[in-house]
Amino acid sequence: MTAGESHWNWRAMPMSKDFKNKADEPRHIFGCGTLSRIEDIIKGFSPARIMIVTDKNAYSKTGLQARMEKVLKSYESICFSEVSPNPDPESLLKGSQTVGNFKPDMIIALGGGSVMDTAKLISVLPADRERMLGIIRGEEEVPERQSSLILVPTTAGTGSECTHFAVVYDGNKKYSVASWTLLPDKSITDPELTAALPEKAAAVSAFDAFCQAVESYWAVGSTFESRQYSAQGIKLFNESFLSFVKKRDRHSCENMMRAAHLGGMAINITKTTAPHALSYALTMNYSIPHGYAVILTLPEFFVFNANAPESLLNEGVPFGEHKKRMKELCQLMESDSPDSAAARIRQAVESVGFAVKLSEAGIKNRDDIEKIASGVNLERLENNPVRITKKQIEEMLARIW
């Protein structure tokens, strides 16, 4: 590891209050069938009141509800399922009020990225709208958790179970709440839980995992460690994406779940970049699912970043190192050029029935391109290796319209 690069020691990370288990127990538990360990894990924290955070339909239809009811019969429990697909202040306030009224010792999230982000947020946000908004907007510090937190992802996408931030959509703005207290005390990543995903949801979640790995690799904040996570995630995506979406066999589920987890580990160090910055406007204004919204612009940014001259690089990115990283990304994509890598990404999108043009993805009016460009998250643009202007974003969007 070179000088100045960060290394996050997961076992050294602070856990919330007195909820720390034995030092030799891993924070993240991965593997098929590991959900069966949840009863013993819960006992290790000795809770009295447990709050489940989940998506109502998925919880009942996948058999998770029946499994968890057997586990929870010895505890006082409550289920909060009013989770927004894109967490917003209204749904978070309801969740925080539920937490305030029930006062759980433990919160368990079972679901996709939105469910996990909601659980992370309501475990710390006050049941007071003004104070809550102050924390979301970064005007106040994130409070310490008062309950233990267990995250159980059921999609192979966001890697939220191993990141210290969570996303909130407030009107036309997207906020990322960041604090180490948002890391769970435990996560259980069981690939078997992805078997019931609808094909479209499986594809969208996998898109997100892949984009996070690619963006983390080229990010200004990229480190040797984060690139190791990203490289492994990209390789697993290349190997198993299509079979994961179409077949959902055990091997592909394990690979894509691991790819998502690795992507989360990577962006936990680096954060995301320009494709994610553009995605939020696509999701908020046009209801394009997050992972799909990100991968729509990823090919254009791949070429743009790879071909940029040294004069356009953001501060902190040596030109030689940047060119080396982009070459390595091409190799990871089994491509001999940025254009070829971009073509492979578009091919992967089309192979599972998704369009690669904005006009076919629900954006019917080309005039909306300016609106999308105006809604970009500037913080994520600063983490992109190459500086980009609003005009360049509009030109890029016009090319894929």
C-alpha positions as CSV (number, residue, x, y, z in Angstrom):
1,M,0.0,0.0,0.0
2,T,1.5,3.4,-1.0
3,A,1.8,6.3,1.3
4,G,-1.3,8.3,1.9
5,E,-3.7,5.4,1.1
6,S,-6.3,4.5,3.7
7,H,-6.9,1.1,5.1
8,W,-10.1,0.4,6.9
9,N,-9.6,-2.3,9.6
10,W,-13.2,-3.7,9.9
11,R,-12.6,-5.4,13.2
12,A,-11.2,-2.2,14.6
13,M,-14.3,-0.2,13.6
14,P,-16.3,1.1,16.5
15,M,-19.5,-0.7,17.1
16,S,-22.5,1.1,18.7
17,K,-22.5,1.5,22.5
18,D,-22.4,-1.9,24.3
19,F,-23.5,-4.1,21.5
20,K,-20.1,-5.5,20.5
21,N,-19.8,-9.2,20.4
22,K,-16.7,-11.4,20.8
23,A,-13.7,-9.7,19.1
24,D,-13.0,-12.8,17.0
25,E,-16.4,-12.8,15.4
26,P,-16.6,-11.2,12.0
27,R,-18.9,-8.3,11.4
28,H,-19.9,-9.6,8.0
29,I,-21.1,-13.2,7.6
30,F,-21.3,-14.5,4.0
31,G,-22.5,-17.8,2.5
32,C,-25.4,-19.9,1.4
33,G,-27.6,-20.8,4.3
34,T,-26.1,-18.3,6.7
35,L,-29.5,-16.8,7.5
36,S,-30.0,-19.9,9.6
37,R,-27.5,-18.4,12.1
38,I,-29.6,-15.4,12.8
39,E,-31.2,-16.8,15.9
40,D,-27.9,-17.4,17.6
41,I,-26.6,-14.0,16.5
42,I,-29.7,-12.3,18.0
43,K,-29.1,-14.2,21.3
44,G,-25.6,-12.9,21.4
45,F,-26.9,-9.3,21.7
46,S,-29.6,-10.3,24.4
47,P,-32.3,-8.0,23.1
48,A,-35.8,-7.8,24.5
49,R,-37.5,-5.8,21.8
50,I,-36.8,-6.3,18.1
51,M,-37.9,-4.2,15.2
52,I,-38.0,-5.6,11.7
53,V,-37.6,-3.2,8.7
54,T,-38.5,-4.7,5.4
55,D,-40.5,-4.4,2.2
56,K,-44.0,-5.8,2.9
57,N,-44.5,-7.7,-0.4
58,A,-41.0,-9.2,-0.5
59,Y,-41.1,-10.2,3.2
60,S,-44.3,-12.2,2.8
61,K,-43.9,-13.6,-0.6
62,T,-40.3,-14.9,-0.2
63,G,-41.0,-16.9,3.0
64,L,-38.9,-14.6,5.1
65,Q,-41.8,-13.6,7.2
66,A,-42.6,-17.2,8.2
67,R,-38.9,-17.9,9.0
68,M,-38.5,-14.8,11.1
69,E,-41.7,-15.3,13.0
70,K,-40.3,-18.6,14.3
71,V,-37.1,-16.8,15.4
72,L,-38.9,-13.8,17.0
73,K,-41.5,-15.8,19.0
74,S,-39.4,-15.4,22.2
75,Y,-39.1,-11.6,21.8
76,E,-41.4,-8.6,21.7
77,S,-41.3,-7.5,18.1
78,I,-42.8,-5.1,15.6
79,C,-42.5,-4.9,11.8
80,F,-42.0,-1.6,9.9
81,S,-42.7,-2.0,6.2
82,E,-43.5,1.5,5.0
83,V,-40.3,1.8,3.2
84,S,-40.0,4.1,0.2
85,P,-38.2,2.7,-3.0
86,N,-36.2,5.9,-2.7
87,P,-35.9,6.8,1.0
88,D,-37.5,10.2,1.7
89,P,-38.1,12.4,4.8
90,E,-41.7,11.4,5.1
91,S,-41.1,7.6,5.2
92,L,-38.1,8.1,7.4
93,L,-40.0,10.2,9.9
94,K,-42.7,7.4,10.2
95,G,-39.9,4.9,10.8
96,S,-38.2,7.2,13.4
97,Q,-41.5,7.7,15.2
98,T,-42.0,3.9,15.3
99,V,-38.5,3.5,16.7
100,G,-39.2,6.3,19.3
101,N,-42.5,4.7,20.4
102,F,-41.4,1.0,20.4
103,K,-37.8,1.6,21.7
104,P,-36.2,-1.5,20.2
105,D,-33.0,-2.9,21.5
106,M,-32.3,-4.3,18.1
107,I,-33.2,-3.4,14.5
108,I,-33.1,-6.0,11.8
109,A,-33.3,-5.0,8.1
110,L,-34.3,-7.6,5.5
111,G,-34.4,-6.3,1.9
112,G,-32.7,-4.4,-0.8
113,G,-30.7,-1.2,-0.6
114,S,-33.6,1.0,0.2
115,V,-34.7,-1.2,3.1
116,M,-31.1,-1.3,4.5
117,D,-30.6,2.5,4.1
118,T,-34.0,3.1,5.8
119,A,-33.0,0.9,8.7
120,K,-29.6,2.5,9.1
121,L,-31.2,6.0,9.0
122,I,-34.1,5.4,11.4
123,S,-31.7,3.8,13.9
124,V,-30.2,7.3,14.4
125,L,-32.6,9.9,13.1
126,P,-34.8,11.7,15.7
127,A,-38.6,11.6,15.5
128,D,-38.6,15.4,15.0
129,R,-38.9,16.6,11.4
130,E,-36.7,19.7,11.7
131,R,-33.9,18.0,13.6
132,M,-34.1,15.1,11.2
133,L,-33.8,17.4,8.2
134,G,-30.8,19.1,9.8
135,I,-29.0,15.8,10.1
136,I,-29.9,14.7,6.6
137,R,-28.6,18.0,5.2
138,G,-25.4,17.8,7.1
139,E,-26.2,20.8,9.4
140,E,-26.1,18.6,12.5
141,E,-24.0,15.6,13.5
142,V,-25.4,12.1,13.1
143,P,-26.4,10.8,16.6
144,E,-25.1,7.6,18.0
145,R,-27.3,4.5,17.6
146,Q,-29.3,3.4,20.7
147,S,-29.9,-0.1,19.4
148,S,-27.9,-2.8,17.8
149,L,-28.3,-3.2,14.0
150,I,-28.3,-6.3,11.8
151,L,-28.5,-6.0,8.0
152,V,-29.6,-8.9,5.8
153,P,-29.5,-8.0,2.1
154,T,-31.9,-9.8,-0.2
155,T,-30.6,-8.3,-3.5
156,A,-27.1,-8.4,-5.1
157,G,-26.7,-4.7,-5.6
158,T,-25.9,-1.9,-3.3
159,G,-23.6,-3.5,-0.7
160,S,-25.2,-1.2,1.8
161,E,-24.5,-3.7,4.5
162,C,-20.9,-2.7,4.5
163,T,-21.0,1.1,3.9
164,H,-21.1,3.9,6.4
165,F,-23.5,6.0,4.5
166,A,-27.2,6.0,3.4
167,V,-29.1,7.9,0.7
168,V,-32.1,10.2,1.2
169,Y,-34.1,11.8,-1.6
170,D,-35.7,15.1,-0.6
171,G,-37.7,16.7,-3.4
172,N,-35.3,17.3,-6.2
173,K,-32.2,16.8,-4.0
174,K,-30.3,13.7,-3.0
175,Y,-28.4,13.6,0.2
176,S,-25.9,11.0,1.5
177,V,-25.8,10.8,5.3
178,A,-22.4,9.5,6.3
179,S,-21.3,8.3,9.8
180,W,-19.5,5.3,11.1
181,T,-22.4,4.7,13.4
182,L,-24.4,3.7,10.3
183,L,-22.3,0.5,9.9
184,P,-24.2,-2.5,11.2
185,D,-23.1,-4.5,14.2
186,K,-23.6,-7.6,12.0
187,S,-24.6,-8.4,8.5
188,I,-25.7,-11.7,7.1
189,T,-25.2,-12.0,3.3
190,D,-27.0,-15.2,2.2
191,P,-27.0,-15.7,-1.6
192,E,-30.0,-18.0,-1.3
193,L,-32.1,-15.0,-0.5
194,T,-31.7,-13.7,-4.1
195,A,-33.3,-16.8,-5.6
196,A,-36.8,-15.3,-5.5
197,L,-35.9,-12.0,-7.1
198,P,-37.9,-11.1,-10.3
199,E,-35.6,-11.0,-13.3
200,K,-35.8,-7.2,-13.8
201,A,-34.9,-6.6,-10.1
202,A,-32.0,-9.0,-10.3
203,A,-30.6,-7.2,-13.4
204,V,-31.0,-3.7,-11.9
205,S,-29.3,-4.7,-8.6
206,A,-26.5,-6.3,-10.5
207,F,-26.0,-3.2,-12.6
208,D,-25.5,-1.2,-9.5
209,A,-23.0,-3.6,-8.1
210,F,-21.0,-3.5,-11.3
211,C,-21.1,0.3,-11.6
212,Q,-19.9,0.8,-8.1
213,A,-16.9,-1.4,-8.7
214,V,-16.0,0.4,-11.9
215,E,-16.5,3.9,-10.5
216,S,-14.6,3.0,-7.3
217,Y,-11.6,1.8,-9.5
218,W,-11.2,5.1,-11.3
219,A,-12.3,7.4,-8.4
220,V,-10.1,10.2,-7.1
221,G,-10.4,8.5,-3.7
222,S,-9.3,5.1,-5.2
223,T,-6.7,3.1,-3.1
224,F,-4.8,-0.1,-3.6
225,E,-7.2,-1.8,-1.3
226,S,-10.4,-0.5,-2.9
227,R,-9.1,-1.5,-6.4
228,Q,-8.6,-5.0,-5.1
229,Y,-12.2,-5.2,-4.0
230,S,-13.4,-3.6,-7.3
231,A,-11.3,-5.9,-9.5
232,Q,-12.7,-9.0,-7.8
233,G,-16.3,-7.6,-8.1
234,I,-15.9,-6.9,-11.9
235,K,-14.5,-10.4,-12.5
236,L,-17.4,-12.0,-10.7
237,F,-19.9,-9.8,-12.6
238,N,-18.3,-10.8,-16.0
239,E,-18.5,-14.5,-15.0
240,S,-22.0,-14.7,-13.6
241,F,-24.2,-11.7,-14.6
242,L,-26.2,-13.3,-17.3
243,S,-26.8,-16.6,-15.5
244,F,-27.7,-14.7,-12.4
245,V,-30.4,-12.8,-14.1
246,K,-31.7,-15.6,-16.3
247,K,-31.2,-18.7,-14.1
248,R,-30.4,-17.7,-10.5
249,D,-28.5,-20.9,-9.9
250,R,-26.5,-21.3,-6.7
251,H,-23.1,-20.5,-8.2
252,S,-24.2,-17.3,-10.0
253,C,-26.1,-16.1,-6.9
254,E,-23.0,-16.6,-4.7
255,N,-20.9,-14.7,-7.3
256,M,-23.2,-11.8,-7.7
257,M,-23.9,-11.4,-4.0
258,R,-20.2,-11.4,-3.4
259,A,-19.7,-8.9,-6.2
260,A,-22.2,-6.6,-4.6
261,H,-20.6,-7.0,-1.2
262,L,-17.1,-6.2,-2.7
263,G,-18.6,-3.2,-4.5
264,G,-19.9,-1.9,-1.2
265,M,-16.5,-2.4,0.5
266,A,-14.9,-0.5,-2.4
267,I,-17.2,2.5,-2.3
268,N,-17.1,2.6,1.5
269,I,-13.4,3.7,0.9
270,T,-13.8,5.8,-2.2
271,K,-17.4,6.8,-2.7
272,T,-18.9,6.9,-6.2
273,T,-18.4,9.2,-9.2
274,A,-20.0,10.9,-12.2
275,P,-22.4,8.1,-13.4
276,H,-23.9,7.9,-9.9
277,A,-24.1,11.7,-9.8
278,L,-26.2,11.8,-12.9
279,S,-28.3,8.8,-11.9
280,Y,-30.2,10.5,-9.1
281,A,-31.9,13.0,-11.4
282,L,-32.9,10.1,-13.7
283,T,-34.4,8.2,-10.7
284,M,-36.1,11.2,-9.0
285,N,-37.6,12.8,-12.1
286,Y,-38.2,9.8,-14.4
287,S,-38.6,6.9,-12.0
288,I,-35.7,5.0,-13.7
289,P,-34.5,2.3,-11.2
290,H,-31.3,3.3,-9.6
291,G,-28.9,0.6,-10.9
292,Y,-30.3,1.0,-14.5
293,A,-30.0,4.8,-14.2
294,V,-26.3,4.5,-13.3
295,I,-25.4,2.0,-16.1
296,L,-27.1,4.1,-18.8
297,T,-24.3,6.7,-18.6
298,L,-21.4,4.4,-17.5
299,P,-20.2,3.6,-21.1
300,E,-20.0,7.2,-22.1
301,F,-18.0,8.1,-18.9
302,F,-15.7,5.1,-19.5
303,V,-14.6,6.6,-22.8
304,F,-14.6,10.2,-21.5
305,N,-12.5,9.4,-18.5
306,A,-10.1,7.1,-20.4
307,N,-9.4,9.7,-23.2
308,A,-9.1,12.8,-21.1
309,P,-5.9,14.9,-21.3
310,E,-3.8,15.5,-18.3
311,S,-5.0,19.1,-18.1
312,L,-8.5,18.0,-17.3
313,L,-7.7,15.7,-14.4
314,N,-9.1,16.5,-11.0
315,E,-6.6,17.3,-8.2
316,G,-5.1,14.3,-6.6
317,V,-5.0,12.1,-9.7
318,P,-1.5,11.6,-11.2
319,F,-1.9,11.3,-15.0
320,G,0.3,8.2,-15.3
321,E,-1.6,6.5,-12.5
322,H,-5.0,7.4,-14.1
323,K,-4.0,6.0,-17.5
324,K,-2.8,2.8,-15.8
325,R,-6.1,2.4,-13.9
326,M,-8.1,2.9,-17.1
327,K,-6.0,0.4,-18.9
328,E,-6.5,-2.1,-16.1
329,L,-10.2,-1.5,-16.3
330,C,-10.2,-2.3,-20.0
331,Q,-8.3,-5.5,-19.2
332,L,-10.8,-6.4,-16.5
333,M,-13.6,-5.9,-19.1
334,E,-11.6,-8.2,-21.4
335,S,-11.4,-5.4,-23.9
336,D,-8.5,-3.8,-25.8
337,S,-9.8,-0.2,-25.7
338,P,-12.2,2.1,-23.9
339,D,-14.6,2.0,-26.8
340,S,-14.6,-1.8,-26.7
341,A,-15.2,-1.8,-23.0
342,A,-18.1,0.6,-23.4
343,A,-19.5,-1.6,-26.1
344,R,-19.3,-4.6,-23.8
345,I,-21.2,-2.7,-21.1
346,R,-24.0,-1.8,-23.5
347,Q,-24.1,-5.4,-24.7
348,A,-24.6,-6.6,-21.1
349,V,-27.5,-4.2,-20.6
350,E,-29.2,-5.2,-23.9
351,S,-28.6,-8.9,-23.2
352,V,-31.2,-8.8,-20.4
353,G,-33.8,-6.8,-22.2
354,F,-32.9,-3.2,-21.2
355,A,-32.5,-0.3,-23.6
356,V,-29.3,1.7,-23.8
357,K,-30.9,4.9,-25.2
358,L,-32.5,7.5,-22.8
359,S,-35.4,7.9,-25.3
360,E,-36.2,4.2,-24.8
361,A,-35.7,4.3,-21.1
362,G,-38.6,6.7,-20.5
363,I,-37.1,10.1,-21.4
364,K,-39.3,11.2,-24.3
365,N,-38.3,14.8,-24.6
366,R,-34.8,15.8,-25.5
367,D,-35.3,19.2,-23.8
368,D,-35.2,17.3,-20.5
369,I,-31.5,16.7,-21.0
370,E,-30.8,20.2,-19.6
371,K,-33.0,19.4,-16.6
372,I,-31.1,16.2,-15.9
373,A,-27.7,18.0,-16.2
374,S,-28.9,20.6,-13.8
375,G,-29.7,18.0,-11.2
376,V,-26.2,16.5,-10.9
377,N,-24.7,15.8,-7.5
378,L,-21.6,18.0,-7.5
379,E,-19.9,16.2,-4.7
380,R,-19.7,13.0,-6.8
381,L,-18.4,15.0,-9.8
382,E,-15.4,16.1,-7.6
383,N,-14.6,12.4,-7.1
384,N,-14.6,11.7,-10.8
385,P,-11.0,11.6,-12.1
386,V,-11.8,14.0,-14.9
387,R,-13.4,17.5,-14.5
388,I,-16.6,17.8,-16.4
389,T,-18.8,20.8,-17.2
390,K,-22.6,21.0,-17.5
391,K,-22.2,21.5,-21.2
392,Q,-20.2,18.3,-21.6
393,I,-22.8,16.4,-19.6
394,E,-25.6,17.7,-21.9
395,E,-23.5,16.7,-24.9
396,M,-23.0,13.2,-23.4
397,L,-26.7,12.8,-22.6
398,A,-27.6,13.9,-26.1
399,R,-25.4,11.2,-27.6
400,I,-27.2,8.5,-25.6
401,W,-30.7,10.0,-26.0
